[in-house]
Amino acid sequence: MASVSGTVLSGRYRLSSKLGSGGMSTVYLAQDEVLDRPVAVKLLHREISEEADQLERFRREARAAARLSHPNLVSVIDAGEDEGRPYIVFEYVEGDTLKKLITDNGGLEIDEAVAYAIEIGRGLIAAHGRKLIHRDVKPQNVLIDLDGRAKVTDFGIARSLGTEGMTATGRVLGTTDYVSPEQAMGEVVDERSDVYSLGIVLYEMLTGDVPFRAETQIGVAMKHVNEPLPDVLVERPEVSASVASVVDRSTTKDARDRYNNVGEMVRDLEATLQVEAARSGGPSGGKATTVLDSVPKSRRWQGRGVRVSGMGVVLGMIGLALAAAALVFGPEQLEKIGSDDEPAAESGTEIALAEDSATDFDPFGTDGEHPTETPLAVDGNPSGTAWTTEGYQGVF
């Protein structure tokens, strides 16, 4: 294709350098000569503009994207045609794609990966709120601006929920590295398909690589349908169980077992982000800090150290034992066991517990919960010693 650098579209947008190219269009950096600002112009390939279905698909992208407005979505500024060639004008996002960020770094810091997944999810929530399913969520379609904010772009194969569009069934559109099983099979998809793709993006941010590889794109798609996702905890052992659980739930083969919507996934990620920041002694960088500050307090993990006396725990254990007995024997039988007409049981033998008989438990599988203090729970001193426990809210 001949160079179009210097071409002015509709007497307003002067094209300069190429930013990227795909099967049906090329994106150029351009100058808006009316408002004197840089913009990005997606120009449909000339040979594609003669195909009625592709032309309609391109126009649909313009209409779909123009309906959306959110800080984590790339905004549409204008659309038009010049000498029969349609184009869409987007805000110009100076920065790199998330894919380049992953490639350059071989994976991201864990809290940074979670933070980007939250921002991508927030953008998708806005799209889903307008009944639009992206269907091509991938790091190449996420731009990271100079402030470190993630912005989702390219709604070229988006479909409106509640309508049967030209690509609703029978055709697989979208990069198969991130394609949901139902989309790979050409089935009708809903927002849970975007949940799956976002889960794969999170997996790649954590491990530095996509989960499946094959000789062909169809081969990759069939692996998404048939093969279990590699365990993210094996690929990167320092990932916490809470992050791994989000990856696992979002990428189940059966859409019915996934999060019902991206909002549910984002809420779990928001709760997890503070846990990740706490594990590492604080957020690793500005991105995690910025996203963490935006999480509503009601969704944050709340951890607090509590001093508990030995006698308090013993009394609590007695209460739990009585409750369990009531469930097993029933309240009437339990009363008979303690009544005066029953022969009293003979005194039992006192058993001394070894110091190592008590162990700690960390629900996130990290570095334990005060393991050095567990002997104090069985030292036979109910009032003179105590140990630290942790409380968790909003995570499970």
N, C-alpha and C positions, 0 to 999 in steps of 0.2 A: 504494500500500500504506500502511495506517495506521501511524503511528509506534509502534514497539515499545519505545521508550526507557522504562526503568523496569520493564519486564517481567522477572520472575524465572523462569528455567528450572529445572525440577526442584527448586525450593526452594533453589537454591544460586547460580546465576549471574545477577546483575542486569545487564541490558543498559543501556548508556548511549549513546555516540555511534557513528555509522556510520563504519567505517574504509574500506570499499570494497564494491563490488557487481558481480556478474556475471550471466550469463544464468540461472543456476540457484540462486544463493545470495547472501546478503549477509553480510559480516563486520562484527561489532560489537566495540567495546571494552566489556568487562564487568568486573565485580568478583566474584571468587570469595569469597562471604561466609563460607565455611567456613575457608579458609586466609588470608583477608584479603590478597589479592593481585590485581593486574590480569591479565586474560587476554584472549585474542581468541576470539570465538565465531563460527563459521560456521554460519549458520542457513539451511536449505533453504527456498526460496520455497514458500508454501502451495500454489500451483497446481501446482508441480513435484512436491511430495510425493505427489500423487495419481497420478503416472505411475510404473508399476512399474519400468520400465527405468532411469529417472533416480533413483529411490529406491535401487535396487540399486547404481547407480554411486556415489552419495553414500556409502552404507555401505561400499562397497569402498575408497573413499578413506580412510575412517577406519581400516579394518583395515590398509591398506597403510602409511599414515603411522605408525601405532602400532608397527609392526615396526621402525622406523628410529630410531637414536640416533646422532647425530654433531654435533660443534660447528658444522658448516656446513649443518645441516638444522634447520628449525623443528620443535620437538618437539610431539607430540600428548599432551595431558594427560588428556582424558576424551572420551567420546561418549555420546549418549543421545537420547531422544525426549521431547518435551513436547507433550501434546495432539495427538499424531500428527505432529508436525514434528520431523524429525531435526536434530541439531546436532553439531558437532565442536568441542572446546575445545583451542586451541593455546596455547603460551607466547606472551605478548605481547612483540613485538620493537619497542621504541621506536626510531624512526628513520625513514628514508625508503626508498623502493624504489630499486633501481639505475637504473631508467628515469628517475626524477626527477633523480637525480644526473647522468645523461648529459644530460638535457634542460637542466638548469640551467647546465651547464658547457660544452655544445657539444662533448662528447668529454672524455676523461680524459687525464692524463699517461700516457705509454706504459708506464712501469714499474708505475703504479697499475692500468692496464687488465690487464696481464699478471697482476698479483697477484690481482685479483678473479677472473680466469678460473681461476687455480689453485684458489682457495677454492671456487668453484662446482663445479669439476671434482672436488675432494675429496668434496664432498657427494654428487655423482652416483656416484662410485666406491662409496660406502657403500650407496647405493640399489641399484646394479647388483650389489653383493655379495649382496644379498638377493633377487636376480632380479627387480628392479623397474625398468622403463624409465619415465622421467618423461613423455616425449612432448610436453611443453609448456614446454620451457626457454626463458625469455625474461626480460628485465630486470624486467618487472612482477612476476615470481614470485621475485625475489631481493630480500630485505630487508637493509639495511645498518644494523646496530645502532649504538649510541652509541660503541662501541669501534672502529667501522670494520670489523667482521667481516661477511662475506657469509653469508647463510643462505637456502637454497633452500626454497621452500614450494609449496603447491598441487599435490598429487599426484592431482588430481581425475580426470585421464584416464590415470593410470599403468596399465600392464599388466604382469602377471607373465609372465616368460619361461617357456616350456614349457607355457603354457596358452592356449587360444583364448578370450579374453574377448569380451564383447559388442561391443567396438569394435576387435577385432583386424584386421579387413579390411572393405573396402567403404565405410567412412565416414572422412572427414577431420576429425579433432578436433585442436584446437590452433590458436594464432595463426599465420596463414600468413606473417607477416613473418619467421618463424624456422623454418618447417616444412621438413623434409628432403624431397628429391624423392620418395623411396619412400613417405613418409607422405602427401604430397600426392596421390600416385596411388592411395592406399587400400590399399597393400600391407602385408604383415606387416613389422614393424620390429623391430630389435634395438638394442643399445646404441650402434651406430654412428649411429643416428638422433639420439640425444642429443649425440653428438660433433659432428654437423653443426650442430645448433642452438646449441651452445656456441661453435662457430666463428663463427656469425653474430653472436652476442652480443659476442664479442671484436671483430669487425669494427666493430660499432656503437660500442663503447666507444672504439675508436681514431679513428673518423671522425666520430662524432657523429650518424650517421644510419644507417637500415637500407639494405641494398643495392638493394632493388627497391621500386618503387611502381607502382600501377595503380589503375584506377577501382574495381575490386572486389577482394575478398579472393581470389576464384578466380583473377583475373588475376595477382595477386602470386604465388600458389601455382604457376601455370604458368611464371612467370619463374624460379622456383627449379628447375623441372624442365628448362627449355629454354635459359635464357640464362646466359652465363658471369658469374661474380661480378665486379663492378668491381674493378680492381686497387687494393689498399689502398695500395700505394706511390705510385700516382698521386693518390689522394684525400688522402694524408698522406705526403709525401715523406720526412719525418724518421724514419718507421718503418724499423727495420733489416730487412735481408734475413732474419735468423733469425726474427723475429716474423712477417714476411710469409709465410714458408714454413709456419709453423704454421697460419695462416689458410687458406692455399691447400690444404694437405693435409687439413685437417679439413672443408673444404667442397666436396670434389669431388662431382660428380653421381653417380658410381658408388660405392656404399658400399664396394666391394672395394678401391678406391684410397685410402680414408681410413685413419686410425688404426684399428686393430682394436678398440680400447677407449679409454675416457677416461683410463685409467691411462697409456697410452703418450703421449697428448697432454699430460697434466699433467707427465710427466717432461721432455718437450721444453720446456714452459713454464718449469719450475723452472730448467733449465739456462740458458734464455734470460734469465730475470729478472736474474741477476747480470751478464750481459753488458750489459743495458739500464742497470742501475744504474752500471756502470763507465763506460759511454759518457757518461752525464750527470754524472759526477763524484760519484756517490753516489745513493742512493734519494731520490726527490722528496718523500717524506713518510712518515708512520708506517705506512701500510698496506703499502707495498713493503718497508719495513724489517722489519716483523713477519713477513710471509710469507717473506722471504728468510732470516731467522733460523731458520725452521722447516724449510727445505730440507735434507735430509741432505747431509753434506759429499761423499759419494760421487757426488752428482748435480750438484754445482756446477761451473760453468766455472772452470778454473784457468788464469790468465794469468800469465806471468812474463817479465821482461826477461832476455835472455841475451846476453852479449858473445861474439861469434864472430870469430876472426881470419880474415884473408883467405886464408892458407894452408890453414886448416881447411876452408873452403868449396871451394877449388880441389881439394883431395884428395877431398872428398866428390863433386864433380862428375865427377872421373876415375873414381871407383868406380861411379857411376851409368852412365857411358858404357860401361865394361867390361861391366856387367851387361846393358845394352841390346844390346851387340854379341853377347854370348853367346846371347841370345834370338833374334837375327836369324840368325847364322851357325851356331850350335850350338857346343858346347865343342870338338869335334874340329877344325872348321875354324878356330876361333879360335886353337888351338895351332899350326896350320900357319902362320897369318899371322905369328906371332912366332917361328917356328923358324929354325935356322941355315941350312937349305937353301933358304930363300926369299931372293931378293935384297932387300937393305936399301933402304928407301925413302929418297929424297933428302930432305935437310933442307927443311922448309917455310919460308915467309916469316912473320916475326912481324907480327902485326896489332895495332895500337893501337886500343883501344876508346874511343869518346867517353864523356865523363862522363855524358851523358844516355842511354846505351845500356842501363843497368840501371834497372829500375823496381820499385816496391814493389807488394804485393798485399794488400788487406784483405778477408778472406772475408766480412765483414759489410757491406762496401760503405759504410763510414762515412767517417772522415777520414784513411784511409791508415795505413800501418805505417812510421813513421819515414822519410818520403820524403826528408828532407834528408840522410840518411846513405847513400843508395844509391850516390853516386859513389865512396864508399870501397871498394865491392866490385870496382871496375875501375880503381883508381888505380895498379896495378902495384906496390904495396907490400904484400907478403904477410905481413910481420911487424910493421910499424909502425903499422898502422891497423886498425880494427874497426868493426862496426856492430851495432845492436840488432835482435834478432828477437823474435817472439812465439810462444808455444806455446798451443794450444787443446786442451782435453779435455772430453769429455762434452757437446758441443754438436751435433756433426754426426751 
